[in-house]
Amino acid sequence: MACCPCATAPSPKRGWRALFDYYVFGPPERPAEHLPIHARGDLAPLDDQRARRLRARLLNRLNR
């Protein structure tokens, strides 16, 4: 076996780490920086009104 793709593939653990580093532990503006501000939805910066709406939506879904 001269070429085995499994031998050079990244481990699943490294893949998950990269995903979490990017979306969870990285700078908060990075995951949405390619989107226009009006298209970011829940990834847009939070103001008081947006925070209230997000909190209400989460509570509504958790209380079902």
TORBA-656259 format. One line per 8 residues: number of its first residue (from 1); for each residue x, y, z of C-alpha. Coordinates in nm, 4 decimals. Example, Ala and Ser with C-alpha at 12.3 -4.5 7.8 and 13.67 -1.06 7.14 Angstrom:
2
1	1.2300 -0.4500 0.7800  1.3670 -0.1060 0.7140
//
This chain:
64
1	0.0000 0.0000 0.0000  0.1892 0.2957 -0.1294  -0.0772 0.5537 -0.0547  -0.3191 0.5318 0.2326  -0.5436 0.8360 0.2743  -0.6114 0.7452 0.6375  -0.2471 0.7869 0.7263  -0.2432 1.1533 0.6232
9	-0.5966 1.2528 0.7279  -0.6232 1.4759 1.0333  -0.7610 1.3139 1.3449  -1.1242 1.3880 1.4326  -1.0063 1.5401 1.7606  -0.7964 1.7999 1.5755  -1.0899 1.8755 1.3487  -1.3222 1.9383 1.6432
17	-1.0561 2.1494 1.8123  -1.0168 2.3654 1.5011  -1.3942 2.4080 1.4789  -1.4237 2.5121 1.8438  -1.1183 2.7385 1.8220  -1.2746 2.9185 1.5273  -1.6377 2.9495 1.6390  -1.6255 2.9380 2.0202
25	-1.2863 3.0534 2.1430  -1.1774 3.2836 1.8612  -1.2557 3.6531 1.8276  -1.6358 3.6964 1.8295  -1.6462 3.8904 1.5023  -1.4499 3.6352 1.2986  -1.7208 3.3753 1.2115  -1.9453 3.6405 1.0554
33	-1.6960 3.8939 0.9220  -1.7621 3.7912 0.5609  -2.1372 3.8648 0.5972  -2.2912 4.2103 0.5626  -2.4136 4.3432 0.8978  -2.7815 4.3167 0.7974  -2.7412 3.9465 0.7099  -2.5671 3.8324 1.0294
41	-2.8810 3.7552 1.2271  -2.7842 3.6210 1.5697  -2.4158 3.6665 1.4869  -2.4531 4.0466 1.4674  -2.3336 4.2577 1.7606  -2.5902 4.2596 2.0422  -2.7683 4.5738 2.1460  -3.0337 4.5788 2.4211
49	-3.3264 4.5146 2.1877  -3.1563 4.2305 1.9998  -3.0478 4.0701 2.3310  -3.4081 4.0821 2.4610  -3.5441 3.9226 2.1426  -3.2792 3.6493 2.1465  -3.3420 3.5765 2.5149  -3.7203 3.5598 2.4592
57	-3.6770 3.3256 2.1613  -3.4455 3.0952 2.3575  -3.6781 3.0866 2.6588  -3.9725 3.0133 2.4309  -3.7951 2.7202 2.2691  -3.6667 2.5817 2.5993  -4.0121 2.5960 2.7602  -4.1873 2.3888 2.4915
//
